[in-house]
Amino acid sequence: MLRIEDLYVEVEGREILKDINLEIERGKIYAVMGPNGTGKSTLAYTIAGHPRYKVNGGRILFKGEDITNLSPTDRARMGIFLAFQYPIGIPGVTVAGFLKTIMNIRRGENISLSKFNRLLKEKMDILEIEEDFARRYLNDGFSGGERKKCEILQMALLEPDLAILDEIDSGLDIDALRVVSNSVKRIFSTNMSIVIITHYSRILNYIEPNFIYVMKNGRIVASGGRELVNFIEENGYEWLEEVDSKC
């Protein structure tokens, strides 16, 4: 699904990512873990094509195609989705109106209102979201859990091949975390891949990943399976100082 080769990225003249290599397979869930400020979100935004993030070396391959220089819109149309850590509110724009617009862009067609309403209701039923949610203004006055729920609803409608969830557990209490995690699991399928960006292991108790990458100072310094999550939960990230010094 995704392959990153020898990737170097800078932001406003400062190198953040250094020689990143990773692979994401279709039908699997991955986690990218590490302490705050280590480059996890930079990696997410770079994959999505944010223009502030300058690639100085390496390349990004998506479904076999080099997308390193493609625009964010082109990448989204190809099937890359990024759920934001802090989704912004847009007063005056309804959730339904926003969702219909991005579906049209993703599909390259103007979907009829009746078809859109049918699809929206289907996805909202799956995610157990009440009907009036779609009539509210996008993230305006939403709680942290509602904002994340809105991101998952977008993902459900767009049906991306690759979904990157950037610290989707941020700011959620335990009940909201359970709701959001269950929503992600309901729409996951073997046709897509999910990458969860997080520095806490708690969300991975609800959404179990197939593989873990651990970052420190802009590098991937460890990788492995579920046992790595358990090790981090017991030992924190202090052990990464020694590992990073050897990279």
C-alpha positions as CSV (number, residue, x, y, z in Angstrom):
1,M,0.0,0.0,0.0
2,L,2.7,2.5,1.1
3,R,6.4,2.4,0.9
4,I,8.7,5.2,2.2
5,E,12.4,5.1,1.1
6,D,15.2,7.1,2.6
7,L,13.0,10.1,3.4
8,Y,14.4,13.3,4.7
9,V,12.0,16.2,5.5
10,E,12.5,19.8,6.7
11,V,10.0,22.3,8.1
12,E,10.9,26.0,7.9
13,G,14.6,25.2,7.4
14,R,14.9,22.7,10.2
15,E,15.4,19.0,9.4
16,I,12.8,16.9,11.2
17,L,12.7,13.5,9.5
18,K,16.0,11.7,8.9
19,D,16.3,8.6,6.7
20,I,12.8,7.2,7.2
21,N,12.1,3.7,5.7
22,L,8.9,1.9,6.3
23,E,6.3,-0.3,4.5
24,I,2.5,-0.4,5.1
25,E,0.6,-3.5,3.8
26,R,-3.0,-3.5,2.7
27,G,-5.4,-4.9,5.2
28,K,-3.3,-4.3,8.3
29,I,-3.2,-1.8,11.1
30,Y,0.0,-0.1,12.1
31,A,1.0,2.2,15.0
32,V,3.7,4.9,14.9
33,M,4.7,5.6,18.5
34,G,7.3,7.8,20.2
35,P,7.5,10.7,22.6
36,N,6.2,14.2,21.8
37,G,8.2,16.2,19.3
38,T,9.9,13.3,17.7
39,G,8.4,13.7,14.2
40,K,5.4,11.4,14.2
41,S,2.9,14.1,13.0
42,T,5.5,15.5,10.6
43,L,5.5,12.0,9.0
44,A,1.7,12.0,8.8
45,Y,1.6,15.5,7.2
46,T,4.3,14.6,4.7
47,I,2.5,11.5,3.5
48,A,-0.6,13.7,3.1
49,G,1.4,16.3,1.1
50,H,1.2,19.4,3.3
51,P,3.1,22.1,1.5
52,R,5.0,23.3,4.6
53,Y,6.9,20.0,4.7
54,K,9.8,20.0,2.3
55,V,11.1,16.6,1.1
56,N,14.9,16.9,0.8
57,G,15.6,13.3,-0.1
58,G,13.9,9.9,-0.7
59,R,10.5,9.2,-2.0
60,I,7.0,8.1,-1.1
61,L,5.3,5.3,-3.1
62,F,1.6,4.8,-2.8
63,K,0.1,1.7,-4.5
64,G,3.3,1.5,-6.6
65,E,3.2,5.2,-7.8
66,D,5.7,7.9,-6.7
67,I,3.6,10.6,-5.0
68,T,6.4,12.5,-3.5
69,N,5.6,15.7,-5.5
70,L,1.8,15.3,-5.8
71,S,-0.6,17.8,-4.3
72,P,-2.6,17.0,-1.2
73,T,-5.8,17.0,-3.3
74,D,-4.3,14.5,-5.8
75,R,-3.2,12.2,-2.9
76,A,-6.7,12.4,-1.3
77,R,-8.3,11.5,-4.6
78,M,-6.0,8.5,-4.8
79,G,-7.2,7.3,-1.4
80,I,-5.1,8.8,1.3
81,F,-7.0,10.2,4.3
82,L,-5.6,12.1,7.3
83,A,-7.6,12.5,10.5
84,F,-6.3,15.6,12.3
85,Q,-5.3,15.7,15.9
86,Y,-7.1,19.1,16.4
87,P,-9.9,19.3,13.8
88,I,-10.9,23.0,13.3
89,G,-14.4,24.3,13.7
90,I,-16.1,26.0,10.7
91,P,-19.2,27.9,11.8
92,G,-21.9,28.2,9.0
93,V,-20.8,25.0,7.2
94,T,-22.9,22.0,8.2
95,V,-21.4,18.6,8.7
96,A,-23.6,17.2,5.8
97,G,-22.7,20.0,3.5
98,F,-18.9,19.5,4.1
99,L,-19.2,15.8,3.7
100,K,-21.0,16.0,0.4
101,T,-18.4,18.4,-0.9
102,I,-15.4,16.2,-0.1
103,M,-17.2,13.1,-1.5
104,N,-17.6,14.9,-4.8
105,I,-13.9,15.8,-4.8
106,R,-12.9,12.2,-3.9
107,R,-15.1,10.6,-6.5
108,G,-14.7,13.3,-9.2
109,E,-18.4,13.5,-9.7
110,N,-21.4,15.4,-8.3
111,I,-23.2,12.8,-6.3
112,S,-27.0,13.3,-6.2
113,L,-28.5,14.5,-2.9
114,S,-30.7,11.4,-2.6
115,K,-27.7,9.1,-3.1
116,F,-25.6,11.1,-0.7
117,N,-28.3,11.1,2.0
118,R,-28.7,7.3,1.7
119,L,-24.9,6.8,2.0
120,L,-24.7,9.2,4.9
121,K,-27.5,7.5,6.9
122,E,-25.9,4.1,6.2
123,K,-22.6,5.2,7.6
124,M,-24.1,7.1,10.6
125,D,-26.1,4.0,11.5
126,I,-23.0,1.9,11.4
127,L,-21.2,4.3,13.7
128,E,-24.2,4.8,15.9
129,I,-24.3,8.6,15.2
130,E,-27.6,10.4,15.7
131,E,-29.3,12.0,12.7
132,D,-29.1,15.6,14.0
133,F,-25.3,15.4,14.1
134,A,-25.2,16.0,10.3
135,R,-27.2,19.3,10.6
136,R,-24.7,20.9,13.1
137,Y,-22.0,23.2,12.0
138,L,-18.7,21.4,11.4
139,N,-16.9,20.9,14.7
140,D,-18.4,24.2,16.0
141,G,-19.0,23.7,19.7
142,F,-18.1,20.0,19.5
143,S,-16.6,18.2,22.3
144,G,-13.2,16.4,21.8
145,G,-15.0,13.1,21.3
146,E,-17.5,14.6,18.8
147,R,-14.7,16.1,16.7
148,K,-13.0,12.8,16.5
149,K,-16.3,11.1,15.7
150,C,-16.7,13.5,12.9
151,E,-13.3,12.6,11.5
152,I,-14.2,8.9,11.6
153,L,-17.5,9.6,9.8
154,Q,-15.5,11.4,7.1
155,M,-13.3,8.3,6.8
156,A,-16.3,6.0,6.6
157,L,-17.8,8.0,3.7
158,L,-14.6,8.5,1.7
159,E,-13.6,4.8,2.1
160,P,-9.8,5.6,1.7
161,D,-7.2,3.0,0.9
162,L,-4.9,4.4,3.6
163,A,-6.2,6.2,6.7
164,I,-3.7,8.0,8.9
165,L,-5.1,8.8,12.4
166,D,-2.9,11.5,13.9
167,E,-3.2,11.2,17.7
168,I,-6.9,10.6,17.4
169,D,-6.9,9.6,21.1
170,S,-5.7,13.1,22.1
171,G,-8.0,14.9,24.6
172,L,-10.4,12.0,25.0
173,D,-11.6,10.5,28.3
174,I,-11.9,6.8,28.6
175,D,-15.5,6.6,27.5
176,A,-14.9,8.8,24.4
177,L,-11.8,6.8,23.6
178,R,-13.8,3.5,23.6
179,V,-16.5,5.0,21.4
180,V,-14.0,6.4,18.8
181,S,-11.9,3.1,18.9
182,N,-15.0,1.0,18.3
183,S,-16.0,3.3,15.4
184,V,-12.7,2.8,13.7
185,K,-13.0,-1.0,14.1
186,R,-16.5,-1.0,12.6
187,I,-15.3,0.6,9.3
188,F,-11.9,-1.1,9.0
189,S,-11.7,-3.7,6.2
190,T,-9.1,-5.8,4.5
191,N,-9.2,-3.4,1.5
192,M,-7.6,-0.6,3.5
193,S,-4.7,0.1,5.8
194,I,-4.7,2.2,9.0
195,V,-1.8,4.0,10.6
196,I,-2.3,5.2,14.1
197,I,0.0,8.0,15.3
198,T,0.2,8.1,19.1
199,H,2.5,8.5,22.1
200,Y,0.2,6.6,24.4
201,S,-0.4,2.9,24.3
202,R,-4.0,3.1,25.7
203,I,-5.7,3.4,22.2
204,L,-3.8,0.2,21.2
205,N,-5.6,-1.7,23.9
206,Y,-8.8,-1.1,21.9
207,I,-7.4,-1.2,18.3
208,E,-4.8,-3.9,18.2
209,P,-2.1,-3.1,15.6
210,N,-0.3,-5.7,13.5
211,F,3.0,-3.9,13.6
212,I,4.7,-1.0,15.5
213,Y,7.2,1.6,14.4
214,V,8.9,3.6,17.1
215,M,10.4,7.1,16.4
216,K,12.9,9.2,18.2
217,N,14.5,12.5,17.0
218,G,13.1,12.1,13.5
219,R,14.2,8.5,13.0
220,I,12.6,5.1,13.3
221,V,14.7,3.4,16.0
222,A,12.7,0.3,16.7
223,S,9.9,-1.9,15.2
224,G,8.1,-5.0,16.1
225,G,4.8,-6.5,17.1
226,R,2.4,-6.3,20.1
227,E,5.2,-7.1,22.5
228,L,6.8,-3.7,21.7
229,V,3.6,-1.9,22.9
230,N,3.7,-3.8,26.2
231,F,7.4,-3.0,26.6
232,I,6.7,0.7,26.1
233,E,3.8,0.6,28.5
234,E,6.0,-0.9,31.2
235,N,9.2,1.1,30.5
236,G,8.2,4.4,28.9
237,Y,10.5,5.9,26.3
238,E,13.7,6.5,28.3
239,W,15.3,3.4,26.8
240,L,15.1,5.2,23.4
241,E,17.9,7.6,24.3
242,E,20.4,4.7,24.2
243,V,18.9,3.2,21.0
244,D,18.9,6.6,19.2
245,S,22.5,7.3,20.1
246,K,23.5,4.2,18.1
247,C,21.5,5.2,14.9
